[in-house]
Amino acid sequence: MYGVVPLKGRVIEVLSRDEILQIHQAALEVLKDTGVKIQHEEALDIFKRAGAEVEQTKQIAHIPSQLVEFAINHAPRFITVCGRNPKYDLKSGTGAVHFTSGHGATFVIDFDTGERRPATKKDLENVVRLHDALEHTHLIYPEIYPQDVPTQALDRRISQALLCNTEKPVVATAYDGKAARDFLRMATAIAGGEEALRRRPMFTVSIGVISPLLFERDRVDVLLEICRSGHPFQVYNIPSAGGTSPATVAGTLVMTVAELLAGLVLTQLVRPGVPVRLMAYPSIIDQKYGCFTFACPEKVLMAGAMAQMFRYYGLPHAVHGATTRANVLDAQAGYETGIFDMFTALSGSEWIIEGTSSALEDTVLSVYEQAVIGNEICDMVYRILRGIEVNPETLAVDVIREIGPGGEFLTHPHTFEHFKLENWDAKLSNRMARDEWVESGAPDIGAKARDEVKRILATHHPKPLDADVQRKLQQIVEEAEG
Amino acid sequence: MVDLTIVARLVIEGEEPEVRKLVQQAVTEGVTPDKVLSEGLIAGMNVVGERMKKHEMFIPEVIRSAKAMNAAMDFLKPLLETEEVNLGPKLVLGTVKGDLHDIGKNLVGMMLKGAGFQVVDLGIGVPAERFVQAVVEQEATVLGMSALLTTTMPEMGNTIEALKAAGIREKVRVIIGGAPVSSEYANKIGADGYARDAARAVDKMRGLIQ
C-alpha cells in the first residue's frame, strides 16, 4: 500500500460549493482585468496568438476565461512521476494522500557538533539518503540548498545529489533554460535514452510564479524548455497574505488560484496535454514580527481550500503541510508539524509538501532528527486516515457474548487476529512506563530520533547509479561550472 | 528424530497444534519428557520472555506462545509426574482482597508456567488467610501478589503480616506487582521483590529462589 485514501473518501471541506465558484469567478476576473506580467517576449507572443489581449510595453497578458477553460480541458487529470526504482512510482488521481520531503533549507544543525552552520553538499546527500529510507517520504525535493558549491551550477549540483542518493521520484529546481536542458540530459542519462525517459519520467522540474502575478524571465525559459519536451512540470506560488497578496484569506486564495491557472495556461499553450502539477504554498505575513511564516493556522485553512479548488478543476496538485517556526526541536516544532500534517491530510490533498521535512525556522534550518519525527507523525496520520473498519467480524458481537461481563479480551484469539491491523504501532513515540524509560536513559523524542538518524545513515545505502551514468552527471555539472 | 530447537521455534511462533504434535512425537521417539520440557518448551519461552522485555513481541503474541506451551504441558505433565521428575518450584499466585483485576496477574502466571514453574493460581479477591493456607498446603516456595488499585495495595502488607503470624514468613519468598506498586513499596511492606511486568517477574522469581 502506498499512500492512504482519507477516511474512505470523506475529507474535510473548508469551502462550500458556492464559495469555490466565487473564488473561481474572482480568479478569472483577475486574470482578465488585471492580467499577469510576463517578462518574456516569446511567452507574451504565445498568449497573444492564443487570443489574450497583450500590453506589450507593460508585458501584461490579459487572460480570458476561454483560455483557462482550454488549459483545464487539455491538462491531464493524472500525473505519474517515476522513481529510479519502479516500486516508488507515484500516481495522482487515486484519492490517496502522499507526503514529500521539505524544500530549500540553507542552514543545518551539525549532526556531530550541534552547531548551527551553513548547509553543505554532504548535508544534502545525507538528508536525501535519510528520506530514501523514511517510509512516508514519497517524493523528494531539494530539502537543502548547499552553500559550499559554486552558485553558477547550484541547481545541477542539487539535482545530481538528489538523483545519486535516492531511488524515489525527485523534484528539481532549474534557474534558467540552460539548466532545464541540463536536467533533461541528466534524466535521459539515467533513464537510458529519450524514449525511455518519456515512458518513465524520472523527475519533475518546478518553477515558481512570483506573487503578485509576475512570471520572471528565466523561470519562463525553464517552463518553455521542459513543457516542449513533454516532461512533467510543476508550477508553484507562495503568495503571503498582507504582503504579496491581500490580507484576507479569501483574497489570497483568489491570487493563488489566478497565478497557478495563468501558469497552467502557458504550459498548455506551449504543448497541449503536457502533464502539470500545481502546487500551492499560500501563507501569511505575521504583522507583529514583520516576517513571512508558513507556521500558521491560516496556511492549513488555505491548503484545505486549495485542495478543494484543485479537485474542482480535476487537476494534479500539492499543498503545503508540516512546517514550523520553532528554532529548536521543541514542543512548538511538534505541535505545528503535527497539526499541519494532520489537517492537510484530512483535507485530502494528493501530495503534501514538507510532510516529513527536516526543517525548522520556517524551512531555513535543517535538523536531521526532525525528518524522522515527521515520519512518525505521518505514520500516525495514516492510521487516522485509514479510519474504522466496520463489519460483522470487527463488530465482534460473538466475541463479546463469549467473554461476557467481567471477562477479558486480551487472551482471546480475536485479539491476536486483529490487534496488529487495528492498533497503530508507535515506532519512535514513548510508550514506556516511567521506571523502564528512566532505566533506558530517559530519552526524549529528540534523543530517540537522533538514534534513528544514526542507524539510517550508517546502514541505509540506496542502489548507486551505474558508474558511466555517474560520470555523465558529473560531466554535465562540471560543464555548467565552466 | 525430533529437533527440539524446532519445538522451541514453534513455541516462539505460537503454533499450538504443531508444538503438541512434535512434543508427542519426541516422546514417542524416546526423548525424555524433562528434556522436551527444558530444551524445547522452556527454551522457547525463554526467548519469548527476552523479546517481550525488549518489546520485540506484542502481548497477544506472547499469550499465543504461552498457550502453545501450556497445551504441550497438558500432555507432558502426567509423564513428568510418573517419572517423578522435579516439576519445578511451586508458586502461589493471586490478586489481593478487594481487587478484581486479573489480566496482568494471569499473564504473570502464563509466563511463569512457561519458565517451568508450577503455578497455583488462587484467582481474584484473595484474602490474606487464603494465601497463608495455600502456601502451607502447597508447600510453595514463592508467593506472588497482584493489586491494581491504590486502595487494595495495603492488602499485600497485611498478607505478609499474616505469614509472619503463622510463622511461615521465612519459608516463602514474596514478590509483588501491579500498576501502583514499585520496588520502594515492596521494601516498605517487607516483600522480597517487585517486578513491573510478566517477563521481569520470571527473572525476579528465578533470582529469588536461587
Interface residues (C-beta under 8 A of the other chain):
Chain A: G406 E408 L410 T411 T415 F416 F419 K420 A433 D435 E436
Chain B: G14 F58 I59 P60 E61 I63 R64 K67 L100 D102 I103 N106 L107 S182 R196
